[in-house]
Amino acid sequence: MTPEISLTRTRTPLPRPDDSSLSFGKVLTEHMFLMDYEEGRGWHDPRVVPYAPFQMDPATSVLHYGQAVFDGLKAFRGDDGTIRIFRAERHAKRLNKSCAALCIPQMDEDLIRRSFEAIVAADHDWVPRAPGTSLYIRPTVIARDVMLGVHPAHRYTYFVICSPVGSYYKEGVKPVRILATDTHVRAVQGGLGEAKTAANYAASLSAQQEAERAGFTQVLWLDGVERKWIDEVGTMNIMMKIGDEVITPPLAGTILDGVTRNSILTLMRDWGLRVSERRVSIDEVMAAGRDGTLEEMWGTGTAAVVSPVGQLGYKGDVITIGGGQTGALTQKLYEAIVAIQYGRSNDPHGWMSEVKDPVEA
Ligand SMILES: *Cc1c(COP(=O)(O)O)cnc(C)c1O
């Protein structure tokens, strides 16, 4: 038995934004989930409370050394009104895996999953209703020691906040331009690439800024040793279709085990497509782009589901993929995932979990 989650409702309900005004991550809901860790006591006091700022000593360790992990998942309001979370168990497992990479003590995975359900239940009115909208769930763990020595902390806070988000593709799925960088690296073997941690995002900012200044939307990351093998795109996993083979880089230590990546690989295997998790070099992709066999390329991630790549730049060359349009397979994958998320198609792999009535205090 995992512990009960207590609930303290807000006494000052906030006005909910209009569904049509939603973008990404700007509006937060009126409750949050909290749980604390102290050495000797373990994780304790799981609770849903009114959303409020933290008071933090300026010497708090997370503010200096970045011992922080997070995850990101979504709840959807189906056409039948039922609220369902996409792949809560897999996200809970991944959060624990990220914790392990940063010396943060493990949590009970069932309790993590229930923390998602508890916060969504408390803020169920905040799950938007307009087509394409959802409630983004952001679980995070931070180190709370108050001292300037570098050491894994003895105290942590786990919190979950939520944000109602608008449709990523208000005007239909739209291809982006990406730039392969051979000057910056995101992660290396033995580093933190497999963890969803603040540090990886900090490491990505200057390359991202350079790509934007050069007129591209995202960075295509190459491996840190040979600067040759494709790792990820921006903060998404990358896939491409060359001839009749769909290729995605393997989970070999530098890339994140994306839940969308896993879901899409599963669907494509269900459909009998030829799918390879193998190393793929930037030279192979540029050559396939030039000889016309690179049919489609897309990123995968929770925020967008898929993000088609219309153009790819590398060392001054730019190739256009699939005429710069969204490919048929990319579009089909997007529609298949979204149909499962909103409960419009059946869910053969049991990815959706229903959020039941709000927890009672
Ligand atoms: C979150 C993230 C992804 C996508 O993972 P999903 O579980 O599909 O959202 C991919 N790469 C990186 C670096 C990420 O942080």
The ligand as an SDF file (V2000), in Angstrom:
LIG
                    3D

 15 15  0  0  0  0  0  0  0  0999 V2000
   11.3430   15.1830  -23.3660 C   0  0  0  0  0  0  0  0  0  0  0  0
   12.3680   14.9250  -24.4180 C   0  0  0  0  0  0  0  0  0  0  0  0
   12.0830   14.1610  -25.5660 C   0  0  0  0  0  0  0  0  0  0  0  0
   10.7030   13.6550  -25.9160 C   0  0  0  0  0  0  0  0  0  0  0  0
   10.2140   12.7380  -24.9910 O   0  0  0  0  0  0  0  0  0  0  0  0
    8.6580   12.4360  -24.9200 P   0  0  0  0  0  0  0  0  0  0  0  0
    8.5590   11.4880  -23.8000 O   0  0  0  0  0  0  0  0  0  0  0  0
    8.2750   11.8560  -26.2200 O   0  0  0  0  0  0  0  0  0  0  0  0
    7.9840   13.7380  -24.6530 O   0  0  0  0  0  0  0  0  0  0  0  0
   13.1180   13.8920  -26.4490 C   0  0  0  0  0  0  0  0  0  0  0  0
   14.3520   14.3620  -26.2360 N   0  0  0  0  0  0  0  0  0  0  0  0
   14.6610   15.1070  -25.1540 C   0  0  0  0  0  0  0  0  0  0  0  0
   16.0400   15.5960  -24.9830 C   0  0  0  0  0  0  0  0  0  0  0  0
   13.6850   15.4170  -24.2220 C   0  0  0  0  0  0  0  0  0  0  0  0
   14.0060   16.1710  -23.1670 O   0  0  0  0  0  0  0  0  0  0  0  0
  1  2  1  0
  2  3  1  0
  2 14  2  0
  3  4  1  0
  3 10  2  0
  4  5  1  0
  5  6  1  0
  6  7  2  0
  6  8  1  0
  6  9  1  0
 10 11  1  0
 11 12  2  0
 12 13  1  0
 12 14  1  0
 14 15  1  0
M  END
$$$$
